[in-house]
Amino acid sequence: MGPELQYQMIINRVADLRGEAAAHRLVREAKAARKARERSSERRQRGAFGKLDVS
């Protein structure tokens, strides 16, 4: 394998890895946003139920 071909393969592999990393970051950010949204709704629900007086 010539050095030019090897260099081109390395460049292609780096591009693939960067694409995979970007997709992974996007999924991680989406999961974090979903968790934050769930936590805020749980707090609102707890706050609403905490104010009820059932006695």
Secondary structure, DSSP 8 states (H G I E B T S, - for coil): --HHHHHHHHHHHHHHHHHHHHHHHHHHHHHHHHHHHHHHHHHHHHHHHHT----
